[in-house]
Every structure is written in C-alpha cells, then in structure tokens.
C-alpha cells in the first residue's frame, strides 16, 4: 500500500515538473517587494494590514520605491514604518501632514505621503490637516477612519458615530453634549488646494480593488503638481468595538457606510491632456 502511494506521489511530482505548472507566469499571488516580512502587530481582522499591502503594491507597480517617503504619527498608524521598505519619518501626534509638507518642499521630486488615523488626523491634527489641504501641498494623505481611538484605549474620536459606545461614551455618543461626528473627507473636498479626494474601504475584494486604485491615483497625481490628494479608508476596529472580525465588518457595512458614504468627492478633469497620465 505504501509503495503504491509513493509511486502515485512520484508520478504527480514528475507530471508537475514536466508540464512546468509552477512557473512565474502562472503565479496569482506574491508578496510586494516594498512590503517587509514582519510579524503582524495589528489585531485580527484590522484593516491596517490590508492598507499597508495596497500601499506597497502601488509603490511597486509605479516603480517608485527609492523615490517614496512616508510619514507616520502616533496611534496604530505609527507601526507603518515597520512594514514598508521605504524611507519613513516619525511625526508628533497630529503633525504628520506638517512634517510631510516640509519633506516635500525640501525634496520636491520625491513621492511623499502621510498615513494617519482618525484620532490623529481629525482631532489633535485638525488644524495641520485643514491648512495643509488648503495650501494645496503636493502630497498624498491616507486617512484610516475606524470611528474610534484605536491604540490609546478606545476613546471617542471626532468620527465616532451618534450612539456609538466607546470607553469615554459608555452609553453611546450623545450629539447634544458631544457634538456630531466630523465628515472630514467632505470638508476637505471643498478646499481649493485639494486636487483629488475620495473615500474607500478594504472590507471586500471589490472595495480592496477600488482602494488600491485610489492610492495609485494619489501617488500618480503628484506628477501633475496641482494640489493635494486625500484618500480616506473606512475601516474596522474589532478590539475596541468588542466584536470579532466578521461581526465588525458587518457592523461597519450596516452603520459606518451609510454615514460615511464611499465614493469620489473630488476628481481631476481627466479630459485635459496634461492629466491623461492619471487615467
């Protein structure tokens, strides 16, 4: 019996070798060169890992690994520098867009992006963010919105939904006392310095593809030198939402997406010859 099994296995191996099935042209998945082989720090089901991979894929496809500089501030987003094989700079809490501005002005030929969470960008960094966008700095801001402070204890963030529970709103966010959530992307889209502004998600294969296209555009549009690109990624936070990954994705689809509508808020006029590069 064992001899027969060994004969079948050898035949199978010989068949694979003969037909050259395992060749580069047949590969459907490989790790991006820009993505470091790092043990995962994020909680199971978190969208940060997918976002990191999409950034790495975009950089690889554009061939700009040696020309890209990222800025990561405080929060879960601070771990980005451990995953991406590019030049990275740390920034104080909320100041990533200001640091990115300085880097881009000193090194205008580099592709510069900041990677920020909602507690960082929409709370302590609101002023830096709005003014960076209004000035039309030629950078890409990637904004992860999970409606809560992820790393510092699950407190209410400016993006926390009405009625949503957190460690500082155990009975739910009361808009009469705590105000309404900020729809940052809609606010940003109104500023004249913003060239491209969109909101995406990474919860499904279709949305992942759309998110990757948005990130690709954000890098490409820096070649146009016409303003800032802003990509919001609506994500989940299973740990602080007190849900498993499947439950958190379902809750996000049923509650976050109706409030934070996915789609483009502001896009360049791609009919112009000078902008055909971003198609």
C-alpha positions as MATLAB code, in Angstrom:
seq = 'XXXXXXXXXXXXXXXXXXXXXXXXXXXXXXXXXXXXXXXXXXXXXXXXXXXXXXXXXXXXXXXXXXXXXXXXXXXXXXXXXXXXXXXXXXXXXXXXXXXXXXXXXXXXXXXXXXXXXXXXXXXXXXXXXXXXXXXXXXXXXXXXXXXXXXXXXXXXXXXXXXXXXXXXXXXXXXXXXXXXXXXXXXXXXXXXXXXXXXXXXXXXXXXXXXXXXXXXXXXXXXXXXXXXXXXXXXXXXXXXXXXXXXXXXXXXXXXXXXXXXXXXXXXXXXXXXXXXXXX';
ca = [
       0.000    0.000    0.000;
       2.796    2.410    0.939;
       4.701    1.543   -2.235;
       1.620    2.284   -4.344;
       1.144    5.632   -2.602;
       4.806    6.557   -3.120;
       4.513    5.662   -6.789;
       1.452    7.910   -7.187;
       3.206   10.811   -5.452;
       6.289   10.432   -7.633;
       4.110   10.348  -10.730;
       2.355   13.528   -9.625;
       5.661   15.326   -8.975;
       7.023   14.213  -12.356;
       3.849   15.447  -14.059;
       4.151   18.894  -12.440;
       7.815   19.144  -13.405;
       7.096   18.023  -16.959;
       4.229   20.447  -17.535;
       6.032   23.326  -15.791;
       2.921   24.337  -13.891;
       4.811   26.222  -11.182;
       6.274   28.980  -13.327;
       6.265   32.749  -12.814;
       3.597   33.318  -15.464;
       1.146   31.172  -13.501;
       1.581   32.933  -10.161;
      -1.527   34.721   -8.896;
      -0.080   35.968   -5.617;
       3.271   37.176   -4.351;
       4.429   39.490   -1.595;
       5.207   43.028   -2.801;
       8.892   43.877   -2.676;
       8.101   47.032   -0.713;
       6.246   45.053    1.987;
       8.645   43.863    4.678;
       8.438   40.324    6.057;
       7.307   41.466    9.510;
       5.214   39.648   12.153;
       1.744   41.193   12.298;
       1.276   43.703   15.133;
      -2.335   44.580   14.394;
      -5.372   42.935   15.933;
      -7.026   40.090   13.966;
      -9.365   41.487   11.322;
      -7.947   45.030   11.418;
      -7.908   46.884    8.089;
      -4.455   48.399    8.608;
      -2.701   45.307    7.273;
      -4.646   45.396    4.003;
      -3.997   49.122    3.646;
      -0.251   48.537    4.110;
      -0.233   45.894    1.404;
      -2.083   48.170   -1.034;
       0.424   50.961   -0.452;
       3.272   48.512   -1.075;
       1.623   47.182   -4.237;
       1.065   50.699   -5.562;
       4.677   51.687   -4.927;
       5.940   48.522   -6.626;
       3.694   48.937   -9.669;
       4.760   52.549  -10.124;
       8.433   51.671   -9.625;
       8.950   54.444   -7.072;
      10.289   52.529   -4.060;
      13.517   54.549   -3.972;
      11.613   57.811   -4.501;
       8.915   57.457   -1.838;
       8.909   58.889    1.681;
       6.170   58.115    4.207;
       5.272   59.888    7.443;
       3.640   58.029   10.340;
       2.418   59.778   13.520;
       1.146   58.480   16.886;
      -1.512   55.768   17.090;
      -1.890   52.404   15.364;
      -0.594   54.058   12.200;
       2.808   54.521   13.846;
       3.576   50.870   13.077;
       3.546   51.532    9.323;
       7.305   52.127    9.258;
       7.868   48.513   10.339;
       6.013   47.144    7.312;
       7.109   49.318    4.389;
      10.608   49.082    2.902;
      10.883   52.781    2.096;
      12.207   55.900    3.809;
       9.884   56.741    6.703;
       9.743   59.608    9.171;
       8.025   59.745   12.542;
       5.841   62.714   13.453;
       4.373   64.023   16.685;
       0.699   63.316   17.311;
      -1.371   65.090   14.627;
       1.599   66.697   12.885;
       2.166   64.211   10.057;
       0.860   66.476    7.298;
       3.098   69.303    8.540;
       6.133   67.014    8.505;
       5.168   65.720    5.067;
       4.892   69.315    3.863;
       8.437   70.060    4.985;
       9.819   66.921    3.360;
       8.064   67.596    0.049;
       9.216   71.200   -0.102;
      12.822   70.219    0.533;
      12.633   67.180   -1.781;
      10.002   68.116   -4.402;
      10.897   65.205   -6.695;
      10.020   62.609   -4.050;
       6.609   60.954   -3.658;
       5.516   61.899   -0.148;
       2.554   60.567    1.814;
       1.278   60.604    5.371;
      -0.534   57.647    6.929;
      -2.865   58.754    9.736;
      -5.719   57.523   11.890;
      -8.888   59.426   12.721;
      -7.884   60.283   16.274;
      -4.617   61.696   14.953;
      -5.813   63.467   11.793;
      -9.308   64.561   12.796;
      -8.662   65.554   16.432;
      -5.262   66.825   17.520;
      -4.206   67.252   13.891;
      -7.300   69.020   12.560;
      -5.534   72.351   12.163;
      -2.484   70.902   10.402;
      -4.690   68.822    8.130;
      -7.016   71.614    7.031;
      -4.233   74.095    6.368;
      -2.069   71.537    4.557;
      -5.003   70.745    2.284;
      -5.951   74.394    1.827;
      -2.401   75.260    0.773;
      -2.576   72.512   -1.820;
       0.633   70.800   -0.760;
       1.644   68.266   -3.422;
       1.407   65.196   -1.158;
      -0.888   62.224   -0.534;
      -2.721   61.877    2.787;
      -4.046   58.393    3.593;
      -6.639   58.616    6.358;
      -7.774   55.485    8.244;
     -11.209   56.057    9.787;
     -12.406   53.394   12.233;
     -14.537   55.748   14.287;
     -12.521   55.404   17.491;
      -9.141   55.935   19.141;
      -7.606   52.525   18.420;
      -4.259   52.431   20.224;
      -4.837   54.645   23.246;
      -7.794   52.853   24.813;
     -10.851   53.054   22.573;
     -11.988   56.574   23.452;
     -14.494   58.580   21.414;
     -12.957   60.171   18.339;
     -14.294   63.043   16.202;
     -15.516   60.336   13.794;
     -17.387   58.234   16.398;
     -20.981   57.729   15.220;
     -24.020   59.033   17.146;
     -24.976   56.476   19.757;
     -21.728   54.554   19.294;
     -20.188   53.253   22.519;
     -16.575   53.832   23.494;
     -14.596   53.927   26.732;
     -15.462   57.624   27.131;
     -19.034   57.224   25.859;
     -20.176   54.010   27.592;
     -23.833   54.875   26.925;
     -23.201   55.973   23.350;
     -22.239   59.290   21.783;
     -24.820   61.946   22.673;
     -24.672   64.616   19.970;
     -26.414   67.143   22.246;
     -23.450   67.006   24.606;
     -20.572   65.799   22.442;
     -21.471   67.225   19.058;
     -21.820   65.497   15.722;
     -19.149   63.364   14.026;
     -16.897   65.153   11.557;
     -17.138   64.087    7.937;
     -13.543   65.032    7.238;
     -13.432   63.989    3.588;
     -16.469   66.077    2.674;
     -14.877   69.051    4.441;
     -11.541   68.539    2.705;
     -13.142   68.250   -0.732;
     -14.381   71.852   -0.506;
     -10.886   73.317   -0.227;
      -9.405   74.752   -3.439;
      -5.982   73.254   -2.771;
      -7.324   69.701   -2.908;
      -6.848   68.044   -6.294;
      -8.232   64.573   -5.565;
     -10.439   63.436   -2.677;
     -12.135   60.069   -2.219;
     -13.446   57.632    0.392;
     -12.899   53.883    0.068;
     -12.863   50.717    2.212;
     -10.958   47.433    2.411;
     -13.660   45.031    3.645;
     -14.291   43.121    0.408;
     -12.407   42.187   -2.787;
     -14.285   44.816   -4.800;
     -13.601   47.549   -2.266;
      -9.958   46.492   -1.951;
      -9.513   46.965   -5.716;
     -11.128   50.411   -5.534;
      -8.931   51.357   -2.588;
      -5.813   50.318   -4.465;
      -6.824   52.403   -7.478;
      -7.356   55.403   -5.202;
      -3.906   55.009   -3.644;
      -2.329   54.605   -7.097;
      -4.042   57.809   -8.219;
      -2.864   59.607   -5.106;
       0.750   58.845   -5.970;
       0.347   59.464   -9.720;
      -1.276   62.853   -9.233;
       1.842   64.193   -7.527;
       3.348   64.261  -11.019;
       0.703   66.826  -12.010;
       1.846   69.281   -9.311;
      -1.665   70.679   -8.959;
      -2.545   70.048   -5.341;
      -3.131   67.555   -2.573;
      -4.611   64.056   -2.823;
      -6.704   62.756    0.075;
      -7.761   59.099    0.422;
      -9.974   58.105    3.347;
     -10.198   54.382    4.117;
     -13.189   53.431    6.275;
     -12.012   50.545    8.436;
     -12.993   48.483   11.440;
     -11.553   48.116   14.930;
     -12.650   44.694   16.217;
     -10.860   45.002   19.579;
     -12.275   48.365   20.621;
     -15.650   47.670   19.049;
     -15.730   44.479   21.161;
     -16.525   42.294   18.157;
     -14.883   39.509   16.219;
     -13.629   40.343   12.692;
     -16.755   39.057   10.921;
     -19.089   40.936   13.262;
     -17.042   44.130   12.933;
     -17.153   44.039    9.133;
     -20.914   43.527    9.193;
     -21.354   46.358   11.712;
     -19.174   48.612    9.568;
     -21.238   47.884    6.458;
     -24.525   48.470    8.282;
     -23.532   51.544   10.309;
     -20.319   53.206    9.056;
     -21.008   53.057    5.318;
     -24.439   54.738    5.467;
     -22.890   57.629    7.405;
     -19.510   57.735    5.674;
     -20.607   57.163    2.087;
     -17.997   55.537   -0.125;
     -17.036   57.178   -3.409;
     -15.218   60.071   -5.018;
     -15.734   63.548   -3.569;
     -13.451   65.435   -5.942;
     -11.628   64.184   -9.033;
      -9.422   65.913  -11.616;
     -10.775   66.664  -15.069;
      -9.186   63.739  -16.856;
     -10.191   65.124  -20.251;
      -7.380   67.604  -20.066;
      -4.263   66.421  -21.988;
      -1.968   67.271  -19.085;
      -3.950   64.968  -16.806;
      -4.208   61.931  -19.060;
      -1.359   60.385  -17.066;
      -3.675   59.701  -14.152;
      -6.206   57.644  -16.112;
];
